[in-house]
Amino acid sequence: MTYTALAVVGVLVALALDRWGLRTRVTSTRDWWSAYAIIVFFQLLTNGWLTGRGIVRYSPDAIIGSDRIVLVGDGRLVYAPVEDLAFGFALVLTSCVVWTWLGRRRPAQEAA
């Protein structure tokens, strides 16, 4: 399975978990999108530095685009493959969804 396929599956699973699995609906809040904007800024900064300098390299067979390292275009954004953004989104969303779900469970357990 390519990195592209894994990233897409990761995003779909994270969204399904948020909407229907744990029903936290984190992505429906303005707070989530505000926080994610801050996170994605630093993700682009870090990813861009690592991939732009050639510290991290990707196989062109596993990502959208080629192995050319460009600022924008050819399946890249700030030097990093778009798959990195999708995978990062899935990781952050899943963490926030589980955190929110566990936080909602705790008061119910303490009341019982």
SEGU-777197 format. One record per atom (N, C-alpha, C): residue number from 0; chain; atom name; x, y, z. Coordinates in Angstrom, 2 decimals. Example, Ala and Ser with C-alpha at 12.3 -4.5 7.8 and 13.67 -1.06 7.14 Angstrom:
2
+-----+------+------+---------+---------+---------+
: pos : unit : site :      c1 :      c2 :      c3 :
+-----+------+------+---------+---------+---------+
:   0 :    A :    N :   13.19 :   -5.69 :    7.80 :
:   0 :    A :   CA :   12.30 :   -4.50 :    7.80 :
:   0 :    A :    C :   13.20 :   -3.30 :    7.80 :
:   1 :    A :    N :   12.85 :   -2.25 :    7.08 :
:   1 :    A :   CA :   13.67 :   -1.06 :    7.14 :
:   1 :    A :    C :   12.90 :    0.03 :    7.87 :
+-----+------+------+---------+---------+---------+
//
This chain:
112
+-----+------+------+---------+---------+---------+
: pos : unit : site :      c1 :      c2 :      c3 :
+-----+------+------+---------+---------+---------+
:   0 :    A :    N :    0.85 :   -1.17 :    0.00 :
:   0 :    A :   CA :    0.00 :    0.00 :    0.00 :
:   0 :    A :    C :    0.90 :    1.24 :    0.00 :
:   1 :    A :    N :    0.57 :    2.21 :   -0.81 :
:   1 :    A :   CA :    1.39 :    3.41 :   -0.92 :
:   1 :    A :    C :    1.10 :    4.37 :    0.23 :
:   2 :    A :    N :    1.99 :    5.32 :    0.41 :
:   2 :    A :   CA :    1.81 :    6.34 :    1.43 :
:   2 :    A :    C :    0.54 :    7.14 :    1.15 :
:   3 :    A :    N :    0.23 :    7.36 :   -0.12 :
:   3 :    A :   CA :   -0.99 :    8.08 :   -0.50 :
:   3 :    A :    C :   -2.22 :    7.34 :    0.00 :
:   4 :    A :    N :   -2.28 :    6.04 :   -0.27 :
:   4 :    A :   CA :   -3.42 :    5.24 :    0.16 :
:   4 :    A :    C :   -3.53 :    5.21 :    1.68 :
:   5 :    A :    N :   -2.41 :    5.06 :    2.37 :
:   5 :    A :   CA :   -2.43 :    5.05 :    3.84 :
:   5 :    A :    C :   -2.92 :    6.38 :    4.40 :
:   6 :    A :    N :   -2.49 :    7.47 :    3.79 :
:   6 :    A :   CA :   -2.91 :    8.79 :    4.26 :
:   6 :    A :    C :   -4.41 :    8.99 :    4.06 :
:   7 :    A :    N :   -4.93 :    8.58 :    2.91 :
:   7 :    A :   CA :   -6.37 :    8.70 :    2.64 :
:   7 :    A :    C :   -7.17 :    7.84 :    3.61 :
:   8 :    A :    N :   -6.74 :    6.61 :    3.82 :
:   8 :    A :   CA :   -7.42 :    5.72 :    4.77 :
:   8 :    A :    C :   -7.37 :    6.33 :    6.17 :
:   9 :    A :    N :   -6.23 :    6.87 :    6.55 :
:   9 :    A :   CA :   -6.10 :    7.49 :    7.87 :
:   9 :    A :    C :   -7.07 :    8.63 :    8.08 :
:  10 :    A :    N :   -7.22 :    9.49 :    7.08 :
:  10 :    A :   CA :   -8.15 :   10.62 :    7.18 :
:  10 :    A :    C :   -9.59 :   10.11 :    7.26 :
:  11 :    A :    N :   -9.94 :    9.15 :    6.43 :
:  11 :    A :   CA :  -11.31 :    8.62 :    6.44 :
:  11 :    A :    C :  -11.64 :    7.94 :    7.77 :
:  12 :    A :    N :  -10.71 :    7.18 :    8.31 :
:  12 :    A :   CA :  -10.93 :    6.51 :    9.61 :
:  12 :    A :    C :  -11.07 :    7.55 :   10.72 :
:  13 :    A :    N :  -10.22 :    8.57 :   10.72 :
:  13 :    A :   CA :  -10.29 :    9.61 :   11.75 :
:  13 :    A :    C :  -11.62 :   10.36 :   11.69 :
:  14 :    A :    N :  -12.06 :   10.71 :   10.48 :
:  14 :    A :   CA :  -13.34 :   11.40 :   10.33 :
:  14 :    A :    C :  -14.51 :   10.51 :   10.74 :
:  15 :    A :    N :  -14.46 :    9.24 :   10.37 :
:  15 :    A :   CA :  -15.53 :    8.31 :   10.75 :
:  15 :    A :    C :  -15.57 :    8.13 :   12.27 :
:  16 :    A :    N :  -14.42 :    8.07 :   12.89 :
:  16 :    A :   CA :  -14.35 :    7.94 :   14.34 :
:  16 :    A :    C :  -14.95 :    9.18 :   15.01 :
:  17 :    A :    N :  -14.65 :   10.34 :   14.47 :
:  17 :    A :   CA :  -15.18 :   11.59 :   15.02 :
:  17 :    A :    C :  -16.69 :   11.68 :   14.84 :
:  18 :    A :    N :  -17.17 :   11.37 :   13.66 :
:  18 :    A :   CA :  -18.59 :   11.56 :   13.34 :
:  18 :    A :    C :  -19.49 :   10.45 :   13.86 :
:  19 :    A :    N :  -19.10 :    9.20 :   13.60 :
:  19 :    A :   CA :  -20.00 :    8.09 :   13.88 :
:  19 :    A :    C :  -19.50 :    7.12 :   14.94 :
:  20 :    A :    N :  -18.19 :    6.95 :   15.04 :
:  20 :    A :   CA :  -17.65 :    5.99 :   16.00 :
:  20 :    A :    C :  -17.82 :    6.44 :   17.44 :
:  21 :    A :    N :  -17.15 :    7.50 :   17.80 :
:  21 :    A :   CA :  -17.21 :    8.01 :   19.17 :
:  21 :    A :    C :  -18.14 :    9.21 :   19.31 :
:  22 :    A :    N :  -18.63 :    9.71 :   18.18 :
:  22 :    A :   CA :  -19.62 :   10.79 :   18.13 :
:  22 :    A :    C :  -19.20 :   12.04 :   18.91 :
:  23 :    A :    N :  -17.94 :   12.40 :   18.79 :
:  23 :    A :   CA :  -17.46 :   13.60 :   19.47 :
:  23 :    A :    C :  -17.73 :   14.86 :   18.65 :
:  24 :    A :    N :  -17.78 :   14.74 :   17.35 :
:  24 :    A :   CA :  -18.03 :   15.85 :   16.43 :
:  24 :    A :    C :  -17.04 :   17.01 :   16.63 :
:  25 :    A :    N :  -15.80 :   16.66 :   16.90 :
:  25 :    A :   CA :  -14.74 :   17.65 :   17.10 :
:  25 :    A :    C :  -14.61 :   18.55 :   15.88 :
:  26 :    A :    N :  -14.71 :   17.98 :   14.69 :
:  26 :    A :   CA :  -14.53 :   18.77 :   13.46 :
:  26 :    A :    C :  -15.68 :   19.74 :   13.19 :
:  27 :    A :    N :  -16.71 :   19.69 :   14.01 :
:  27 :    A :   CA :  -17.83 :   20.63 :   13.86 :
:  27 :    A :    C :  -17.62 :   21.91 :   14.65 :
:  28 :    A :    N :  -16.52 :   21.99 :   15.38 :
:  28 :    A :   CA :  -16.31 :   23.15 :   16.25 :
:  28 :    A :    C :  -15.30 :   24.13 :   15.65 :
:  29 :    A :    N :  -15.51 :   25.38 :   15.93 :
:  29 :    A :   CA :  -14.58 :   26.42 :   15.51 :
:  29 :    A :    C :  -13.26 :   26.28 :   16.26 :
:  30 :    A :    N :  -13.31 :   25.83 :   17.51 :
:  30 :    A :   CA :  -12.09 :   25.64 :   18.31 :
:  30 :    A :    C :  -11.15 :   24.65 :   17.64 :
:  31 :    A :    N :  -11.69 :   23.56 :   17.12 :
:  31 :    A :   CA :  -10.86 :   22.55 :   16.47 :
:  31 :    A :    C :  -10.12 :   23.15 :   15.28 :
:  32 :    A :    N :  -10.85 :   23.84 :   14.41 :
:  32 :    A :   CA :  -10.24 :   24.38 :   13.20 :
:  32 :    A :    C :   -9.24 :   25.49 :   13.51 :
:  33 :    A :    N :   -9.50 :   26.27 :   14.56 :
:  33 :    A :   CA :   -8.54 :   27.29 :   14.98 :
:  33 :    A :    C :   -7.25 :   26.64 :   15.49 :
:  34 :    A :    N :   -7.41 :   25.62 :   16.32 :
:  34 :    A :   CA :   -6.24 :   24.91 :   16.84 :
:  34 :    A :    C :   -5.49 :   24.20 :   15.72 :
:  35 :    A :    N :   -6.22 :   23.60 :   14.80 :
:  35 :    A :   CA :   -5.56 :   22.88 :   13.71 :
:  35 :    A :    C :   -4.79 :   23.83 :   12.80 :
:  36 :    A :    N :   -5.28 :   25.04 :   12.60 :
:  36 :    A :   CA :   -4.56 :   26.03 :   11.79 :
:  36 :    A :    C :   -3.19 :   26.32 :   12.39 :
:  37 :    A :    N :   -3.13 :   26.41 :   13.70 :
:  37 :    A :   CA :   -1.84 :   26.63 :   14.37 :
:  37 :    A :    C :   -0.95 :   25.41 :   14.19 :
:  38 :    A :    N :   -1.51 :   24.23 :   14.38 :
:  38 :    A :   CA :   -0.74 :   22.99 :   14.26 :
:  38 :    A :    C :   -0.20 :   22.82 :   12.85 :
:  39 :    A :    N :   -1.05 :   23.03 :   11.84 :
:  39 :    A :   CA :   -0.62 :   22.80 :   10.46 :
:  39 :    A :    C :    0.45 :   23.80 :   10.04 :
:  40 :    A :    N :    0.42 :   25.00 :   10.59 :
:  40 :    A :   CA :    1.48 :   25.97 :   10.31 :
:  40 :    A :    C :    2.84 :   25.41 :   10.73 :
:  41 :    A :    N :    2.90 :   24.89 :   11.95 :
:  41 :    A :   CA :    4.16 :   24.34 :   12.44 :
:  41 :    A :    C :    4.52 :   23.02 :   11.76 :
:  42 :    A :    N :    3.51 :   22.27 :   11.36 :
:  42 :    A :   CA :    3.78 :   21.04 :   10.61 :
:  42 :    A :    C :    4.43 :   21.38 :    9.27 :
:  43 :    A :    N :    3.90 :   22.37 :    8.58 :
:  43 :    A :   CA :    4.48 :   22.79 :    7.30 :
:  43 :    A :    C :    5.89 :   23.33 :    7.48 :
:  44 :    A :    N :    6.10 :   24.07 :    8.55 :
:  44 :    A :   CA :    7.42 :   24.62 :    8.83 :
:  44 :    A :    C :    8.43 :   23.49 :    9.05 :
:  45 :    A :    N :    8.07 :   22.53 :    9.88 :
:  45 :    A :   CA :    8.97 :   21.41 :   10.19 :
:  45 :    A :    C :    9.15 :   20.49 :    8.99 :
:  46 :    A :    N :    8.05 :   20.08 :    8.38 :
:  46 :    A :   CA :    8.13 :   19.20 :    7.21 :
:  46 :    A :    C :    8.88 :   19.86 :    6.07 :
:  47 :    A :    N :    8.60 :   21.14 :    5.86 :
:  47 :    A :   CA :    9.28 :   21.87 :    4.79 :
:  47 :    A :    C :   10.78 :   21.91 :    5.00 :
:  48 :    A :    N :   11.20 :   22.12 :    6.21 :
:  48 :    A :   CA :   12.63 :   22.17 :    6.52 :
:  48 :    A :    C :   13.27 :   20.79 :    6.31 :
:  49 :    A :    N :   12.62 :   19.74 :    6.83 :
:  49 :    A :   CA :   13.19 :   18.39 :    6.72 :
:  49 :    A :    C :   13.25 :   17.91 :    5.27 :
:  50 :    A :    N :   12.20 :   18.11 :    4.52 :
:  50 :    A :   CA :   12.19 :   17.62 :    3.14 :
:  50 :    A :    C :   12.91 :   18.57 :    2.19 :
:  51 :    A :    N :   12.83 :   19.86 :    2.44 :
:  51 :    A :   CA :   13.50 :   20.83 :    1.59 :
:  51 :    A :    C :   15.02 :   20.71 :    1.64 :
:  52 :    A :    N :   15.54 :   20.30 :    2.77 :
:  52 :    A :   CA :   16.99 :   20.11 :    2.92 :
:  52 :    A :    C :   17.43 :   18.70 :    2.53 :
:  53 :    A :    N :   16.47 :   17.85 :    2.21 :
:  53 :    A :   CA :   16.81 :   16.49 :    1.80 :
:  53 :    A :    C :   17.09 :   15.55 :    2.95 :
:  54 :    A :    N :   16.75 :   15.95 :    4.16 :
:  54 :    A :   CA :   16.95 :   15.08 :    5.33 :
:  54 :    A :    C :   16.00 :   13.89 :    5.26 :
:  55 :    A :    N :   14.77 :   14.16 :    4.85 :
:  55 :    A :   CA :   13.77 :   13.10 :    4.65 :
:  55 :    A :    C :   13.47 :   13.04 :    3.16 :
:  56 :    A :    N :   13.52 :   11.85 :    2.60 :
:  56 :    A :   CA :   13.25 :   11.67 :    1.17 :
:  56 :    A :    C :   12.13 :   10.64 :    1.00 :
:  57 :    A :    N :   11.38 :   10.77 :   -0.07 :
:  57 :    A :   CA :   10.26 :    9.89 :   -0.34 :
:  57 :    A :    C :   10.43 :    9.23 :   -1.69 :
:  58 :    A :    N :   10.01 :    7.98 :   -1.77 :
:  58 :    A :   CA :   10.04 :    7.27 :   -3.04 :
:  58 :    A :    C :    8.93 :    7.83 :   -3.93 :
:  59 :    A :    N :    9.24 :    8.18 :   -5.17 :
:  59 :    A :   CA :    8.19 :    8.69 :   -6.06 :
:  59 :    A :    C :    7.11 :    7.65 :   -6.36 :
:  60 :    A :    N :    7.41 :    6.38 :   -6.12 :
:  60 :    A :   CA :    6.41 :    5.32 :   -6.33 :
:  60 :    A :    C :    5.36 :    5.31 :   -5.23 :
:  61 :    A :    N :    5.66 :    5.91 :   -4.08 :
:  61 :    A :   CA :    4.76 :    5.84 :   -2.93 :
:  61 :    A :    C :    3.94 :    7.11 :   -2.71 :
:  62 :    A :    N :    4.28 :    8.20 :   -3.41 :
:  62 :    A :   CA :    3.59 :    9.47 :   -3.19 :
:  62 :    A :    C :    3.04 :   10.03 :   -4.49 :
:  63 :    A :    N :    2.18 :   11.04 :   -4.35 :
:  63 :    A :   CA :    1.72 :   11.79 :   -5.51 :
:  63 :    A :    C :    2.88 :   12.66 :   -5.96 :
:  64 :    A :    N :    3.14 :   12.72 :   -7.23 :
:  64 :    A :   CA :    4.24 :   13.55 :   -7.72 :
:  64 :    A :    C :    5.52 :   12.75 :   -7.89 :
:  65 :    A :    N :    6.61 :   13.47 :   -8.11 :
:  65 :    A :   CA :    7.89 :   12.82 :   -8.37 :
:  65 :    A :    C :    8.84 :   13.03 :   -7.20 :
:  66 :    A :    N :   10.10 :   12.70 :   -7.41 :
:  66 :    A :   CA :   11.09 :   12.91 :   -6.35 :
:  66 :    A :    C :   11.73 :   14.30 :   -6.43 :
:  67 :    A :    N :   11.23 :   15.15 :   -7.35 :
:  67 :    A :   CA :   11.71 :   16.53 :   -7.39 :
:  67 :    A :    C :   11.25 :   17.26 :   -6.14 :
:  68 :    A :    N :   12.13 :   18.00 :   -5.52 :
:  68 :    A :   CA :   11.78 :   18.75 :   -4.33 :
:  68 :    A :    C :   11.52 :   20.20 :   -4.73 :
:  69 :    A :    N :   10.24 :   20.57 :   -4.74 :
:  69 :    A :   CA :    9.84 :   21.92 :   -5.12 :
:  69 :    A :    C :    9.01 :   22.53 :   -3.99 :
:  70 :    A :    N :    9.00 :   23.86 :   -3.92 :
:  70 :    A :   CA :    8.26 :   24.53 :   -2.86 :
:  70 :    A :    C :    6.76 :   24.23 :   -2.94 :
:  71 :    A :    N :    6.17 :   24.44 :   -4.10 :
:  71 :    A :   CA :    4.75 :   24.17 :   -4.30 :
:  71 :    A :    C :    4.58 :   23.54 :   -5.68 :
:  72 :    A :    N :    3.74 :   22.53 :   -5.76 :
:  72 :    A :   CA :    3.47 :   21.85 :   -7.02 :
:  72 :    A :    C :    4.05 :   20.45 :   -7.02 :
:  73 :    A :    N :    3.71 :   19.69 :   -8.02 :
:  73 :    A :   CA :    4.17 :   18.31 :   -8.16 :
:  73 :    A :    C :    3.83 :   17.48 :   -6.92 :
:  74 :    A :    N :    2.63 :   17.71 :   -6.38 :
:  74 :    A :   CA :    2.19 :   16.94 :   -5.21 :
:  74 :    A :    C :    2.83 :   17.37 :   -3.91 :
:  75 :    A :    N :    3.42 :   18.56 :   -3.89 :
:  75 :    A :   CA :    4.09 :   19.04 :   -2.68 :
:  75 :    A :    C :    3.57 :   20.41 :   -2.27 :
:  76 :    A :    N :    3.64 :   20.65 :   -0.98 :
:  76 :    A :   CA :    3.29 :   21.94 :   -0.42 :
:  76 :    A :    C :    4.35 :   22.28 :    0.61 :
:  77 :    A :    N :    5.05 :   23.37 :    0.41 :
:  77 :    A :   CA :    6.20 :   23.76 :    1.24 :
:  77 :    A :    C :    7.19 :   22.59 :    1.31 :
:  78 :    A :    N :    7.53 :   22.08 :    0.17 :
:  78 :    A :   CA :    8.49 :   20.99 :   -0.06 :
:  78 :    A :    C :    8.00 :   19.60 :    0.37 :
:  79 :    A :    N :    7.04 :   19.50 :    1.24 :
:  79 :    A :   CA :    6.60 :   18.20 :    1.76 :
:  79 :    A :    C :    5.47 :   17.62 :    0.90 :
:  80 :    A :    N :    5.42 :   16.30 :    0.77 :
:  80 :    A :   CA :    4.32 :   15.68 :    0.03 :
:  80 :    A :    C :    2.97 :   15.97 :    0.70 :
:  81 :    A :    N :    1.93 :   16.12 :   -0.08 :
:  81 :    A :   CA :    0.61 :   16.40 :    0.49 :
:  81 :    A :    C :    0.15 :   15.27 :    1.40 :
:  82 :    A :    N :    0.69 :   14.08 :    1.20 :
:  82 :    A :   CA :    0.33 :   12.96 :    2.06 :
:  82 :    A :    C :    0.72 :   13.22 :    3.51 :
:  83 :    A :    N :    1.81 :   13.95 :    3.71 :
:  83 :    A :   CA :    2.22 :   14.29 :    5.08 :
:  83 :    A :    C :    1.15 :   15.14 :    5.77 :
:  84 :    A :    N :    0.55 :   16.06 :    5.05 :
:  84 :    A :   CA :   -0.52 :   16.88 :    5.63 :
:  84 :    A :    C :   -1.73 :   16.02 :    5.98 :
:  85 :    A :    N :   -2.10 :   15.13 :    5.08 :
:  85 :    A :   CA :   -3.25 :   14.26 :    5.33 :
:  85 :    A :    C :   -2.99 :   13.34 :    6.52 :
:  86 :    A :    N :   -1.81 :   12.74 :    6.56 :
:  86 :    A :   CA :   -1.48 :   11.82 :    7.64 :
:  86 :    A :    C :   -1.41 :   12.58 :    8.97 :
:  87 :    A :    N :   -0.82 :   13.77 :    8.95 :
:  87 :    A :   CA :   -0.77 :   14.59 :   10.16 :
:  87 :    A :    C :   -2.15 :   14.98 :   10.65 :
:  88 :    A :    N :   -3.03 :   15.33 :    9.71 :
:  88 :    A :   CA :   -4.42 :   15.66 :   10.06 :
:  88 :    A :    C :   -5.08 :   14.47 :   10.75 :
:  89 :    A :    N :   -4.91 :   13.28 :   10.20 :
:  89 :    A :   CA :   -5.50 :   12.08 :   10.78 :
:  89 :    A :    C :   -4.97 :   11.82 :   12.19 :
:  90 :    A :    N :   -3.67 :   11.98 :   12.38 :
:  90 :    A :   CA :   -3.07 :   11.74 :   13.70 :
:  90 :    A :    C :   -3.57 :   12.74 :   14.74 :
:  91 :    A :    N :   -3.58 :   14.01 :   14.38 :
:  91 :    A :   CA :   -4.02 :   15.04 :   15.33 :
:  91 :    A :    C :   -5.51 :   14.89 :   15.62 :
:  92 :    A :    N :   -6.31 :   14.66 :   14.59 :
:  92 :    A :   CA :   -7.75 :   14.50 :   14.80 :
:  92 :    A :    C :   -8.05 :   13.29 :   15.67 :
:  93 :    A :    N :   -7.42 :   12.17 :   15.40 :
:  93 :    A :   CA :   -7.66 :   10.97 :   16.21 :
:  93 :    A :    C :   -7.30 :   11.21 :   17.67 :
:  94 :    A :    N :   -6.18 :   11.87 :   17.91 :
:  94 :    A :   CA :   -5.77 :   12.18 :   19.29 :
:  94 :    A :    C :   -6.80 :   13.06 :   19.98 :
:  95 :    A :    N :   -7.27 :   14.09 :   19.30 :
:  95 :    A :   CA :   -8.26 :   15.00 :   19.89 :
:  95 :    A :    C :   -9.61 :   14.32 :   20.11 :
:  96 :    A :    N :  -10.00 :   13.47 :   19.18 :
:  96 :    A :   CA :  -11.27 :   12.75 :   19.31 :
:  96 :    A :    C :  -11.23 :   11.82 :   20.52 :
:  97 :    A :    N :  -10.18 :   11.05 :   20.65 :
:  97 :    A :   CA :  -10.06 :   10.11 :   21.78 :
:  97 :    A :    C :   -9.98 :   10.89 :   23.09 :
:  98 :    A :    N :   -9.22 :   11.97 :   23.11 :
:  98 :    A :   CA :   -9.10 :   12.80 :   24.32 :
:  98 :    A :    C :  -10.47 :   13.34 :   24.74 :
:  99 :    A :    N :  -11.22 :   13.86 :   23.78 :
:  99 :    A :   CA :  -12.55 :   14.40 :   24.06 :
:  99 :    A :    C :  -13.49 :   13.31 :   24.56 :
: 100 :    A :    N :  -13.45 :   12.17 :   23.92 :
: 100 :    A :   CA :  -14.31 :   11.05 :   24.30 :
: 100 :    A :    C :  -13.99 :   10.56 :   25.71 :
: 101 :    A :    N :  -12.72 :   10.43 :   26.02 :
: 101 :    A :   CA :  -12.33 :   10.00 :   27.37 :
: 101 :    A :    C :  -12.74 :   11.04 :   28.41 :
: 102 :    A :    N :  -12.62 :   12.32 :   28.07 :
: 102 :    A :   CA :  -13.03 :   13.38 :   28.98 :
: 102 :    A :    C :  -14.51 :   13.37 :   29.27 :
: 103 :    A :    N :  -15.31 :   13.00 :   28.29 :
: 103 :    A :   CA :  -16.76 :   12.91 :   28.49 :
: 103 :    A :    C :  -17.14 :   11.68 :   29.30 :
: 104 :    A :    N :  -16.36 :   10.63 :   29.19 :
: 104 :    A :   CA :  -16.65 :    9.39 :   29.93 :
: 104 :    A :    C :  -16.35 :    9.55 :   31.41 :
: 105 :    A :    N :  -15.30 :   10.28 :   31.74 :
: 105 :    A :   CA :  -14.85 :   10.38 :   33.13 :
: 105 :    A :    C :  -15.94 :   10.92 :   34.07 :
: 106 :    A :    N :  -16.63 :   12.04 :   33.77 :
: 106 :    A :   CA :  -17.67 :   12.51 :   34.69 :
: 106 :    A :    C :  -18.80 :   11.49 :   34.86 :
: 107 :    A :    N :  -19.12 :   10.75 :   33.81 :
: 107 :    A :   CA :  -20.17 :    9.74 :   33.90 :
: 107 :    A :    C :  -19.74 :    8.60 :   34.82 :
: 108 :    A :    N :  -18.47 :    8.23 :   34.78 :
: 108 :    A :   CA :  -17.97 :    7.17 :   35.65 :
: 108 :    A :    C :  -17.90 :    7.62 :   37.10 :
: 109 :    A :    N :  -17.55 :    8.89 :   37.33 :
: 109 :    A :   CA :  -17.46 :    9.41 :   38.69 :
: 109 :    A :    C :  -18.83 :    9.55 :   39.33 :
: 110 :    A :    N :  -19.86 :    9.80 :   38.53 :
: 110 :    A :   CA :  -21.22 :    9.93 :   39.05 :
: 110 :    A :    C :  -21.81 :    8.59 :   39.44 :
: 111 :    A :    N :  -21.31 :    7.53 :   38.83 :
: 111 :    A :   CA :  -21.88 :    6.19 :   39.09 :
: 111 :    A :    C :  -21.38 :    5.58 :   40.37 :
+-----+------+------+---------+---------+---------+
//
